């Protein structure tokens, strides 16, 4: 699907004055919002944004102030797994 957004020229000029590809910024904003809403998963981010590594995905999420839920229970589960492995 192709999506077209019409922005008046004067506003587009101001929006793109800070640099960067305005189309890419719009795509990233949409993808970030859909990820926050639970409509997209990390593999979807990789596909939509052309990322090759999980580090790129994590950097993208951090840049958009999206933090992965990590509970104390998650920490304890990982700690117990490491102990079982002798680490």
HUNORLIN-V789666 format. One record per helix or strand. SS is the DSSP state (helix for helix, strand for strand). FROM is the first residue (numbers start at 1). LEN is the number of residues. Records with the same first field share a line. If there is no record, write none. Layout:
SS=FROM-LEN + FROM-LEN
This chain:
helix=9-8 + 22-15 + 42-8 + 54-10 + 72-13
